[in-house]
Amino acid sequence: MFSVMFLLNLSSLLRTISIYQHIVDHRHQHLLEVPNVDWSTIILQMFSRKMDTLYIQNRWHLEYLPTRATNFLIAHLPQLGKKIWFEADCERVANNIEYTRILGEEDRKVD
């Protein structure tokens, strides 16, 4: 859990964080080698702090962010009320589902 606490603390200090996961041993196929973590809630907590930009490159273990988790982020990130930039490898990418959307755009009123 040290990695999770480190990221949460870092997201309070920095606006931009990039995570590059290197090749992972098949026995430790987790993002940052942290098992049994709901990364969607951690990512949401990170964005609720100072951080507004997050890039995660993790082509070795895409299951860290399953479709359920991406749906959670799509629903909750716009509620933070700030502009964010988030890009990550995930199951949707692995399944050749291209998904790009500016979250919160549909909530803006045009006069």
MODELLER restraints for C-alpha pairs under 7 A, 6 or more apart:
rsr = mdl.restraints
at = mdl.atoms
rsr.add(forms.Gaussian(group=physical.xy_distance, feature=features.Distance(at['CA:1:A'], at['CA:34:A']), mean=6.76, stdev=0.5))
rsr.add(forms.Gaussian(group=physical.xy_distance, feature=features.Distance(at['CA:3:A'], at['CA:32:A']), mean=6.96, stdev=0.5))
rsr.add(forms.Gaussian(group=physical.xy_distance, feature=features.Distance(at['CA:8:A'], at['CA:46:A']), mean=5.62, stdev=0.5))
rsr.add(forms.Gaussian(group=physical.xy_distance, feature=features.Distance(at['CA:11:A'], at['CA:46:A']), mean=5.35, stdev=0.5))
rsr.add(forms.Gaussian(group=physical.xy_distance, feature=features.Distance(at['CA:11:A'], at['CA:49:A']), mean=6.09, stdev=0.5))
rsr.add(forms.Gaussian(group=physical.xy_distance, feature=features.Distance(at['CA:11:A'], at['CA:50:A']), mean=5.93, stdev=0.5))
rsr.add(forms.Gaussian(group=physical.xy_distance, feature=features.Distance(at['CA:11:A'], at['CA:51:A']), mean=4.98, stdev=0.5))
rsr.add(forms.Gaussian(group=physical.xy_distance, feature=features.Distance(at['CA:12:A'], at['CA:49:A']), mean=5.19, stdev=0.5))
rsr.add(forms.Gaussian(group=physical.xy_distance, feature=features.Distance(at['CA:12:A'], at['CA:50:A']), mean=4.92, stdev=0.5))
rsr.add(forms.Gaussian(group=physical.xy_distance, feature=features.Distance(at['CA:12:A'], at['CA:51:A']), mean=6.53, stdev=0.5))
rsr.add(forms.Gaussian(group=physical.xy_distance, feature=features.Distance(at['CA:13:A'], at['CA:50:A']), mean=6.38, stdev=0.5))
rsr.add(forms.Gaussian(group=physical.xy_distance, feature=features.Distance(at['CA:14:A'], at['CA:50:A']), mean=6.30, stdev=0.5))
rsr.add(forms.Gaussian(group=physical.xy_distance, feature=features.Distance(at['CA:14:A'], at['CA:51:A']), mean=5.60, stdev=0.5))
rsr.add(forms.Gaussian(group=physical.xy_distance, feature=features.Distance(at['CA:15:A'], at['CA:50:A']), mean=5.61, stdev=0.5))
rsr.add(forms.Gaussian(group=physical.xy_distance, feature=features.Distance(at['CA:15:A'], at['CA:51:A']), mean=3.79, stdev=0.5))
rsr.add(forms.Gaussian(group=physical.xy_distance, feature=features.Distance(at['CA:15:A'], at['CA:52:A']), mean=5.28, stdev=0.5))
rsr.add(forms.Gaussian(group=physical.xy_distance, feature=features.Distance(at['CA:15:A'], at['CA:53:A']), mean=6.15, stdev=0.5))
rsr.add(forms.Gaussian(group=physical.xy_distance, feature=features.Distance(at['CA:16:A'], at['CA:51:A']), mean=5.77, stdev=0.5))
rsr.add(forms.Gaussian(group=physical.xy_distance, feature=features.Distance(at['CA:16:A'], at['CA:52:A']), mean=6.29, stdev=0.5))
rsr.add(forms.Gaussian(group=physical.xy_distance, feature=features.Distance(at['CA:16:A'], at['CA:53:A']), mean=4.59, stdev=0.5))
rsr.add(forms.Gaussian(group=physical.xy_distance, feature=features.Distance(at['CA:16:A'], at['CA:54:A']), mean=5.92, stdev=0.5))
rsr.add(forms.Gaussian(group=physical.xy_distance, feature=features.Distance(at['CA:17:A'], at['CA:53:A']), mean=6.35, stdev=0.5))
rsr.add(forms.Gaussian(group=physical.xy_distance, feature=features.Distance(at['CA:17:A'], at['CA:54:A']), mean=5.06, stdev=0.5))
rsr.add(forms.Gaussian(group=physical.xy_distance, feature=features.Distance(at['CA:17:A'], at['CA:55:A']), mean=6.50, stdev=0.5))
rsr.add(forms.Gaussian(group=physical.xy_distance, feature=features.Distance(at['CA:18:A'], at['CA:54:A']), mean=5.82, stdev=0.5))
rsr.add(forms.Gaussian(group=physical.xy_distance, feature=features.Distance(at['CA:18:A'], at['CA:55:A']), mean=4.67, stdev=0.5))
rsr.add(forms.Gaussian(group=physical.xy_distance, feature=features.Distance(at['CA:18:A'], at['CA:56:A']), mean=5.94, stdev=0.5))
rsr.add(forms.Gaussian(group=physical.xy_distance, feature=features.Distance(at['CA:19:A'], at['CA:55:A']), mean=6.15, stdev=0.5))
rsr.add(forms.Gaussian(group=physical.xy_distance, feature=features.Distance(at['CA:19:A'], at['CA:56:A']), mean=4.73, stdev=0.5))
rsr.add(forms.Gaussian(group=physical.xy_distance, feature=features.Distance(at['CA:19:A'], at['CA:57:A']), mean=6.16, stdev=0.5))
rsr.add(forms.Gaussian(group=physical.xy_distance, feature=features.Distance(at['CA:20:A'], at['CA:56:A']), mean=6.09, stdev=0.5))
rsr.add(forms.Gaussian(group=physical.xy_distance, feature=features.Distance(at['CA:20:A'], at['CA:57:A']), mean=4.87, stdev=0.5))
rsr.add(forms.Gaussian(group=physical.xy_distance, feature=features.Distance(at['CA:20:A'], at['CA:58:A']), mean=6.29, stdev=0.5))
rsr.add(forms.Gaussian(group=physical.xy_distance, feature=features.Distance(at['CA:21:A'], at['CA:32:A']), mean=6.92, stdev=0.5))
rsr.add(forms.Gaussian(group=physical.xy_distance, feature=features.Distance(at['CA:21:A'], at['CA:57:A']), mean=6.09, stdev=0.5))
rsr.add(forms.Gaussian(group=physical.xy_distance, feature=features.Distance(at['CA:21:A'], at['CA:58:A']), mean=4.92, stdev=0.5))
rsr.add(forms.Gaussian(group=physical.xy_distance, feature=features.Distance(at['CA:23:A'], at['CA:60:A']), mean=6.19, stdev=0.5))
rsr.add(forms.Gaussian(group=physical.xy_distance, feature=features.Distance(at['CA:24:A'], at['CA:60:A']), mean=6.49, stdev=0.5))
rsr.add(forms.Gaussian(group=physical.xy_distance, feature=features.Distance(at['CA:29:A'], at['CA:61:A']), mean=5.78, stdev=0.5))
rsr.add(forms.Gaussian(group=physical.xy_distance, feature=features.Distance(at['CA:30:A'], at['CA:61:A']), mean=6.20, stdev=0.5))
rsr.add(forms.Gaussian(group=physical.xy_distance, feature=features.Distance(at['CA:30:A'], at['CA:64:A']), mean=6.47, stdev=0.5))
rsr.add(forms.Gaussian(group=physical.xy_distance, feature=features.Distance(at['CA:31:A'], at['CA:61:A']), mean=6.85, stdev=0.5))
rsr.add(forms.Gaussian(group=physical.xy_distance, feature=features.Distance(at['CA:31:A'], at['CA:64:A']), mean=6.15, stdev=0.5))
rsr.add(forms.Gaussian(group=physical.xy_distance, feature=features.Distance(at['CA:39:A'], at['CA:64:A']), mean=6.74, stdev=0.5))
rsr.add(forms.Gaussian(group=physical.xy_distance, feature=features.Distance(at['CA:39:A'], at['CA:65:A']), mean=6.56, stdev=0.5))
rsr.add(forms.Gaussian(group=physical.xy_distance, feature=features.Distance(at['CA:40:A'], at['CA:65:A']), mean=6.94, stdev=0.5))
rsr.add(forms.Gaussian(group=physical.xy_distance, feature=features.Distance(at['CA:40:A'], at['CA:69:A']), mean=5.32, stdev=0.5))
rsr.add(forms.Gaussian(group=physical.xy_distance, feature=features.Distance(at['CA:40:A'], at['CA:72:A']), mean=6.93, stdev=0.5))
rsr.add(forms.Gaussian(group=physical.xy_distance, feature=features.Distance(at['CA:40:A'], at['CA:73:A']), mean=6.26, stdev=0.5))
rsr.add(forms.Gaussian(group=physical.xy_distance, feature=features.Distance(at['CA:44:A'], at['CA:77:A']), mean=6.66, stdev=0.5))
rsr.add(forms.Gaussian(group=physical.xy_distance, feature=features.Distance(at['CA:48:A'], at['CA:80:A']), mean=6.48, stdev=0.5))
rsr.add(forms.Gaussian(group=physical.xy_distance, feature=features.Distance(at['CA:52:A'], at['CA:83:A']), mean=6.91, stdev=0.5))
rsr.add(forms.Gaussian(group=physical.xy_distance, feature=features.Distance(at['CA:52:A'], at['CA:84:A']), mean=4.71, stdev=0.5))
rsr.add(forms.Gaussian(group=physical.xy_distance, feature=features.Distance(at['CA:52:A'], at['CA:85:A']), mean=6.35, stdev=0.5))
rsr.add(forms.Gaussian(group=physical.xy_distance, feature=features.Distance(at['CA:53:A'], at['CA:84:A']), mean=5.71, stdev=0.5))
rsr.add(forms.Gaussian(group=physical.xy_distance, feature=features.Distance(at['CA:53:A'], at['CA:85:A']), mean=4.68, stdev=0.5))
rsr.add(forms.Gaussian(group=physical.xy_distance, feature=features.Distance(at['CA:53:A'], at['CA:86:A']), mean=5.85, stdev=0.5))
rsr.add(forms.Gaussian(group=physical.xy_distance, feature=features.Distance(at['CA:54:A'], at['CA:85:A']), mean=6.32, stdev=0.5))
rsr.add(forms.Gaussian(group=physical.xy_distance, feature=features.Distance(at['CA:54:A'], at['CA:86:A']), mean=4.87, stdev=0.5))
rsr.add(forms.Gaussian(group=physical.xy_distance, feature=features.Distance(at['CA:54:A'], at['CA:87:A']), mean=6.46, stdev=0.5))
rsr.add(forms.Gaussian(group=physical.xy_distance, feature=features.Distance(at['CA:55:A'], at['CA:86:A']), mean=5.86, stdev=0.5))
rsr.add(forms.Gaussian(group=physical.xy_distance, feature=features.Distance(at['CA:55:A'], at['CA:87:A']), mean=4.87, stdev=0.5))
rsr.add(forms.Gaussian(group=physical.xy_distance, feature=features.Distance(at['CA:55:A'], at['CA:88:A']), mean=5.71, stdev=0.5))
rsr.add(forms.Gaussian(group=physical.xy_distance, feature=features.Distance(at['CA:56:A'], at['CA:87:A']), mean=6.35, stdev=0.5))
rsr.add(forms.Gaussian(group=physical.xy_distance, feature=features.Distance(at['CA:56:A'], at['CA:88:A']), mean=4.52, stdev=0.5))
rsr.add(forms.Gaussian(group=physical.xy_distance, feature=features.Distance(at['CA:56:A'], at['CA:89:A']), mean=6.50, stdev=0.5))
rsr.add(forms.Gaussian(group=physical.xy_distance, feature=features.Distance(at['CA:57:A'], at['CA:88:A']), mean=5.88, stdev=0.5))
rsr.add(forms.Gaussian(group=physical.xy_distance, feature=features.Distance(at['CA:57:A'], at['CA:89:A']), mean=5.70, stdev=0.5))
rsr.add(forms.Gaussian(group=physical.xy_distance, feature=features.Distance(at['CA:58:A'], at['CA:89:A']), mean=5.76, stdev=0.5))
rsr.add(forms.Gaussian(group=physical.xy_distance, feature=features.Distance(at['CA:59:A'], at['CA:89:A']), mean=6.36, stdev=0.5))
rsr.add(forms.Gaussian(group=physical.xy_distance, feature=features.Distance(at['CA:62:A'], at['CA:89:A']), mean=6.47, stdev=0.5))
rsr.add(forms.Gaussian(group=physical.xy_distance, feature=features.Distance(at['CA:62:A'], at['CA:90:A']), mean=4.79, stdev=0.5))
rsr.add(forms.Gaussian(group=physical.xy_distance, feature=features.Distance(at['CA:62:A'], at['CA:91:A']), mean=5.48, stdev=0.5))
rsr.add(forms.Gaussian(group=physical.xy_distance, feature=features.Distance(at['CA:63:A'], at['CA:90:A']), mean=6.76, stdev=0.5))
rsr.add(forms.Gaussian(group=physical.xy_distance, feature=features.Distance(at['CA:63:A'], at['CA:91:A']), mean=6.17, stdev=0.5))
rsr.add(forms.Gaussian(group=physical.xy_distance, feature=features.Distance(at['CA:65:A'], at['CA:90:A']), mean=5.34, stdev=0.5))
rsr.add(forms.Gaussian(group=physical.xy_distance, feature=features.Distance(at['CA:65:A'], at['CA:91:A']), mean=6.58, stdev=0.5))
rsr.add(forms.Gaussian(group=physical.xy_distance, feature=features.Distance(at['CA:66:A'], at['CA:90:A']), mean=6.51, stdev=0.5))
rsr.add(forms.Gaussian(group=physical.xy_distance, feature=features.Distance(at['CA:66:A'], at['CA:91:A']), mean=5.37, stdev=0.5))
rsr.add(forms.Gaussian(group=physical.xy_distance, feature=features.Distance(at['CA:67:A'], at['CA:91:A']), mean=6.16, stdev=0.5))
rsr.add(forms.Gaussian(group=physical.xy_distance, feature=features.Distance(at['CA:67:A'], at['CA:92:A']), mean=6.32, stdev=0.5))
rsr.add(forms.Gaussian(group=physical.xy_distance, feature=features.Distance(at['CA:78:A'], at['CA:103:A']), mean=5.65, stdev=0.5))
rsr.add(forms.Gaussian(group=physical.xy_distance, feature=features.Distance(at['CA:78:A'], at['CA:104:A']), mean=4.99, stdev=0.5))
